[in-house]
C-alpha cells in the first residue's frame, strides 16, 4: 500500500527562499527579542489563530505577509507586550519541535547516518521505520530532487502523520523526494521494488513475501534482480530478521545502517551478521554538546567606576543523554 497526499495550495521547490513572505499554512519559529528569550515553533499559520505567550498574544495574522526576521509585537490587556522575531525553521529546528507520534531520530544521529551511508544526490535509499519522518527529511534533502527515499512504516496512522509533518516543512519542498509505504518490511519489499522498476514484476511476486530462511531467500532472489538501493536504514528492534529479505536489493559495496537503542541489540546484530556476506565496519554513539559563549557584564562595587565586560564560556545546561548506537554494515557480495 502506497500512501500519497496532494499538497494543496503549496509551492514545491524553494518557495521558502529568504525573500518569501510568511503565508497561511506556514510553520514559523518565533523568538523573544529580549536577552535569554525563548523560542517556539508555531503553526500552521491561520488568520483566525493566535499564539499565547508569557508576554501576551501574538496573532498569526500579524505574522502573515511579513518577511523573515521581521519583528512583531505581542499584545496584552495592560498594553505592555513583548517583541518577537519570526523566521522559517531550519530542518535542525523543525525535527525536534514539530508534532510527533514517536521519538524522532535527532539531528546529531541523522547527520551521522548520512555520512555512514555515503549519501549522494540522485541516490535511491530504503528506510524501514518512518516514525516521525525526521530522518526521512534529512535523507530526502541529501538525495535531492533526482533521488528517492522509499520509507516503510507498519502503522498507517503513523505514516499519515509523517506525511503531514513533511508537508508542513517549508511548504512541502521535500515531499517529491519521499515515497511512503505501509506494511511490514519483509512483506512489502517486493511491492516497493516493483514500484521502482516495473520490469521486476516478471521476476518478483509482489504479493508474496520472500522466505524467512536466509539461504532460501538468496537462492530465490540472489542478484536475479538488479540491486536498486544505494543505502538502507533500519530503525527497528530486530533488524537482523529483515536483512535476508532486503539483502538482494542493496547494491554491492554499499551500506546498511541500523539504529539501535540498546547495546544488547548491537551484540545480537553483530552475532547474526556473521552468517551473511556483510562486514560490520563501524559501531558508533554520537555525542553532541552545545556551549554557551556570550558577553557578560561584571558589576563594579564602586558605583562611580565603569563595569567590566567579560566572555562567559561554558557548556549549556541542556542534559546530554543517550539516543542510540549506529551500526554500519557493508555488503560484500551476493553470496
C-alpha positions as CSV (number, residue, x, y, z in Angstrom):
1,X,0.0,0.0,0.0
2,X,1.5,3.3,-1.1
3,X,0.0,6.5,0.5
4,X,0.0,9.7,-1.3
5,X,-1.3,13.1,-0.3
6,X,-1.9,16.0,-2.6
7,X,-0.3,19.2,-1.4
8,X,-3.0,21.9,-1.9
9,X,-2.0,25.5,-2.2
10,X,1.7,24.8,-1.6
11,X,4.5,25.5,-3.9
12,X,7.1,22.7,-4.4
13,X,10.6,23.9,-4.7
14,X,12.5,26.6,-2.8
15,X,9.4,28.8,-2.3
16,X,10.7,29.5,1.2
17,X,13.7,31.5,-0.1
18,X,14.9,34.4,2.1
19,X,12.7,36.9,0.4
20,X,9.5,34.8,0.6
21,X,6.9,36.3,3.0
22,X,5.1,34.2,5.6
23,X,1.8,32.8,4.2
24,X,-1.3,31.0,5.5
25,X,-0.2,27.4,6.4
26,X,3.5,28.1,7.1
27,X,5.3,26.8,10.1
28,X,7.3,29.6,11.8
29,X,9.9,29.9,14.6
30,X,9.2,32.9,16.8
31,X,11.9,34.1,19.2
32,X,11.7,36.6,22.0
33,X,14.0,39.5,21.2
34,X,15.0,40.1,24.8
35,X,18.2,38.5,26.1
36,X,17.7,35.0,27.1
37,X,14.3,34.9,25.4
38,X,12.7,31.7,24.5
39,X,11.8,30.4,21.0
40,X,8.9,28.2,19.8
41,X,7.6,26.5,16.6
42,X,4.1,27.7,15.8
43,X,1.7,27.0,13.0
44,X,0.4,26.2,10.6
45,X,-0.4,29.9,10.4
46,X,-4.0,30.8,10.1
47,X,-5.6,34.3,10.1
48,X,-8.0,33.2,12.8
49,X,-5.4,31.7,15.2
50,X,-3.1,33.2,17.8
51,X,-0.1,32.1,19.8
52,X,-0.3,32.8,23.5
53,X,3.0,33.7,25.3
54,X,4.0,34.9,28.7
55,X,4.4,38.3,27.1
56,X,1.0,38.5,25.5
57,X,-0.9,37.3,22.5
58,X,0.8,37.0,19.1
59,X,-1.9,36.9,16.3
60,X,-1.0,34.7,13.3
61,X,-2.4,37.5,11.2
62,X,0.4,39.8,12.4
63,X,3.0,37.3,11.0
64,X,1.3,36.5,7.7
65,X,2.7,38.8,5.0
66,X,5.9,39.6,6.9
67,X,9.4,38.9,5.7
68,X,11.7,36.5,7.7
69,X,13.5,38.2,10.6
70,X,10.6,40.7,10.9
71,X,9.8,41.9,14.4
72,X,6.3,41.6,15.6
73,X,4.9,42.9,18.9
74,X,2.5,40.9,21.0
75,X,-0.5,42.4,22.7
76,X,-1.5,42.3,26.4
77,X,-4.5,43.7,28.2
78,X,-2.3,46.2,30.0
79,X,-0.6,47.2,26.8
80,X,2.9,46.1,27.8
81,X,3.5,43.4,25.1
82,X,6.8,41.8,24.0
83,X,8.8,42.0,20.9
84,X,9.3,38.8,18.8
85,X,11.3,37.9,15.7
86,X,9.9,35.4,13.1
87,X,11.8,33.1,10.8
88,X,11.3,29.9,8.8
89,X,12.6,26.9,10.7
90,X,15.7,25.1,9.7
91,X,15.5,21.3,9.5
92,X,17.5,21.0,12.7
93,X,15.0,23.2,14.4
94,X,11.9,21.6,12.9
95,X,12.6,17.9,13.6
96,X,12.8,18.2,17.4
97,X,10.0,20.7,17.7
98,X,7.3,19.5,15.3
99,X,4.3,17.5,16.5
100,X,5.2,13.8,16.9
101,X,3.7,10.4,17.4
102,X,7.0,8.9,18.5
103,X,10.6,10.0,19.4
104,X,12.3,11.2,16.2
105,X,15.9,10.5,15.1
106,X,17.6,13.7,16.2
107,X,19.8,15.8,14.0
108,X,23.0,14.6,15.6
109,X,22.2,11.0,14.7
110,X,20.7,11.9,11.3
111,X,23.9,13.7,10.3
112,X,26.0,10.6,11.3
113,X,23.7,8.3,9.4
114,X,24.0,10.3,6.2
115,X,27.8,10.2,6.5
116,X,27.8,6.4,7.2
117,X,25.6,5.8,4.2
118,X,27.9,7.9,2.0
119,X,24.7,9.5,0.6
120,X,25.0,11.5,-2.7
121,X,22.5,13.4,-4.9
122,X,20.5,11.1,-7.0
123,X,20.7,8.1,-4.7
124,X,17.8,5.7,-4.0
125,X,17.5,5.0,-0.3
126,X,15.3,2.5,1.6
127,X,14.3,3.4,5.1
128,X,12.4,1.0,7.4
129,X,10.7,2.7,10.3
130,X,9.3,6.1,9.1
131,X,8.3,7.1,12.6
132,X,8.1,10.9,12.7
133,X,9.8,11.3,9.3
134,X,12.8,13.2,10.8
135,X,15.4,11.0,9.2
136,X,13.3,10.8,6.0
137,X,13.6,14.5,5.5
138,X,17.4,14.5,6.1
139,X,17.7,11.7,3.5
140,X,15.4,13.5,1.0
141,X,17.5,16.7,1.3
142,X,20.7,14.7,0.7
143,X,19.5,12.7,-2.3
144,X,18.0,15.9,-3.9
145,X,15.2,16.2,-6.5
146,X,16.7,13.5,-8.7
147,X,16.9,10.9,-5.9
148,X,14.2,9.0,-3.9
149,X,13.7,7.9,-0.3
150,X,11.3,4.9,0.0
151,X,10.2,4.8,3.6
152,X,8.2,1.9,5.1
153,X,6.1,2.2,8.3
154,X,3.9,-0.6,9.6
155,X,1.3,1.7,11.2
156,X,-0.9,3.6,8.6
157,X,-1.8,6.3,11.1
158,X,1.9,6.9,11.9
159,X,2.7,7.1,8.2
160,X,-0.1,9.6,7.6
161,X,1.1,11.8,10.4
162,X,4.7,11.6,9.0
163,X,3.4,12.8,5.6
164,X,1.7,15.7,7.3
165,X,5.0,16.6,9.1
166,X,6.9,16.6,5.8
167,X,4.2,18.6,4.0
168,X,4.4,21.3,6.7
169,X,8.1,21.8,6.4
170,X,8.9,24.7,4.2
171,X,5.8,24.3,2.0
172,X,6.4,20.6,1.2
173,X,9.7,21.2,-0.5
174,X,10.9,17.6,0.4
175,X,7.7,15.7,-0.5
176,X,8.6,15.0,-4.1
177,X,11.7,13.0,-3.0
178,X,9.9,10.8,-0.5
179,X,7.6,7.8,-1.2
180,X,5.6,6.5,1.8
181,X,4.8,2.7,2.1
182,X,2.7,1.0,4.7
183,X,3.4,-2.6,5.9
184,X,5.9,-4.9,7.5
185,X,9.2,-4.5,5.5
186,X,9.7,-8.2,4.7
187,X,6.1,-8.4,3.4
188,X,6.1,-5.3,1.2
189,X,9.7,-5.1,-0.1
190,X,8.7,-6.8,-3.4
191,X,5.9,-4.2,-3.8
192,X,8.4,-1.4,-3.1
193,X,10.8,-2.9,-5.7
194,X,8.2,-3.2,-8.4
195,X,7.0,0.4,-7.7
196,X,10.6,1.5,-8.6
197,X,11.2,-0.8,-11.5
198,X,8.1,-2.2,-13.2
199,X,10.1,-4.7,-15.1
200,X,10.7,-6.6,-11.9
201,X,7.1,-7.7,-11.8
202,X,8.0,-10.6,-14.1
203,X,10.7,-11.7,-11.6
204,X,9.1,-11.0,-8.3
205,X,5.7,-11.8,-7.0
206,X,4.8,-8.6,-5.3
207,X,2.0,-10.3,-3.3
208,X,4.3,-13.0,-1.8
209,X,6.9,-12.2,0.8
210,X,10.3,-13.9,0.4
211,X,11.3,-16.9,2.5
212,X,12.3,-16.1,6.1
213,X,15.2,-18.6,5.7
214,X,18.4,-16.6,4.6
215,X,19.8,-19.3,2.4
216,X,16.5,-20.0,0.7
217,X,16.0,-16.2,0.3
218,X,19.3,-15.8,-1.5
219,X,18.6,-18.9,-3.7
220,X,15.2,-17.4,-4.7
221,X,16.4,-13.8,-5.0
222,X,20.2,-13.6,-5.1
223,X,21.1,-11.0,-7.7
224,X,18.5,-12.0,-10.3
225,X,17.0,-8.6,-9.6
226,X,19.1,-5.6,-10.3
227,X,20.0,-4.1,-6.9
228,X,18.0,-0.9,-6.5
229,X,19.2,0.8,-3.3
230,X,22.3,2.8,-2.7
231,X,21.8,2.6,1.0
232,X,19.4,1.1,3.6
233,X,18.5,2.4,7.1
234,X,16.7,0.1,9.6
235,X,15.1,1.7,12.6
236,X,13.5,-1.4,14.3
237,X,14.1,-3.6,17.3
238,X,15.3,-6.7,15.4
239,X,16.8,-5.6,12.1
240,X,18.6,-9.0,11.6
241,X,15.2,-10.6,11.0
242,X,14.7,-8.4,7.9
243,X,18.2,-8.3,6.4
244,X,17.6,-11.6,4.4
245,X,14.6,-10.1,2.7
246,X,16.2,-6.9,1.6
247,X,19.8,-8.1,1.0
248,X,19.5,-8.7,-2.7
249,X,18.1,-5.2,-3.3
250,X,21.2,-3.5,-1.9
251,X,24.0,-2.7,-4.3
252,X,27.2,-4.4,-3.7
253,X,29.8,-2.4,-1.7
254,X,27.0,-0.2,-0.3
255,X,25.8,0.2,3.3
256,X,23.1,-0.7,5.8
257,X,22.9,1.4,8.9
258,X,20.9,0.1,11.9
259,X,19.6,2.4,14.6
260,X,19.6,0.5,17.9
261,X,19.0,2.0,21.4
262,X,20.4,-1.0,23.3
263,X,23.9,-2.4,23.3
264,X,22.4,-5.9,23.6
265,X,20.6,-5.3,20.3
266,X,24.0,-4.4,18.8
267,X,25.5,-7.6,20.1
268,X,22.7,-9.7,18.6
269,X,23.0,-7.9,15.2
270,X,26.8,-8.4,15.1
271,X,26.4,-12.1,16.0
272,X,23.7,-12.7,13.4
273,X,25.5,-10.8,10.6
274,X,28.4,-13.3,10.7
275,X,26.3,-15.8,8.7
276,X,25.8,-13.3,5.9
277,X,28.2,-11.5,3.5
278,X,28.0,-8.3,5.5
279,X,31.0,-6.6,7.1
280,X,30.5,-4.8,10.3
281,X,32.5,-1.7,9.6
282,X,31.6,0.6,12.5
283,X,29.6,0.9,15.7
284,X,29.3,4.5,17.0
285,X,27.5,6.5,19.6
286,X,27.2,10.2,18.7
287,X,27.7,12.8,21.4
288,X,26.7,16.5,20.8
289,X,27.5,19.2,23.4
290,X,26.4,22.8,22.9
291,X,28.4,25.6,24.5
292,X,27.1,29.0,25.7
293,X,29.5,31.8,24.7
294,X,28.4,35.3,25.4
295,X,29.5,38.7,26.8
296,X,28.5,39.3,30.4
297,X,28.8,42.5,32.5
298,X,30.6,42.3,35.8
299,X,29.3,45.0,38.1
300,X,31.9,47.1,39.7
301,X,31.3,47.5,43.5
302,X,32.4,51.2,43.1
303,X,29.2,52.9,41.8
304,X,31.5,55.6,40.2
305,X,33.6,53.1,38.3
306,X,32.6,51.6,35.0
307,X,31.5,47.9,34.9
308,X,33.7,45.4,33.1
309,X,32.7,43.1,30.2
310,X,33.9,39.5,30.2
311,X,33.4,36.5,28.0
312,X,31.4,33.6,29.6
313,X,32.3,30.2,28.0
314,X,30.7,27.1,29.4
315,X,28.6,24.1,28.3
316,X,24.9,24.7,28.2
317,X,22.7,23.3,30.8
318,X,20.9,21.0,28.3
319,X,21.4,17.4,29.5
320,X,23.3,15.1,27.3
321,X,21.5,11.7,27.0
322,X,22.0,8.5,25.1
323,X,19.9,8.1,22.0
324,X,21.1,5.1,20.1
325,X,24.0,3.1,18.7
326,X,24.6,3.3,14.9
327,X,25.8,0.1,13.3
328,X,27.3,0.3,9.8
329,X,27.3,-2.8,7.6
330,X,28.9,-3.1,4.2
331,X,27.5,-5.6,1.6
332,X,30.5,-7.6,0.4
333,X,28.8,-9.8,-2.3
334,X,25.6,-11.6,-3.3
335,X,26.6,-14.9,-1.6
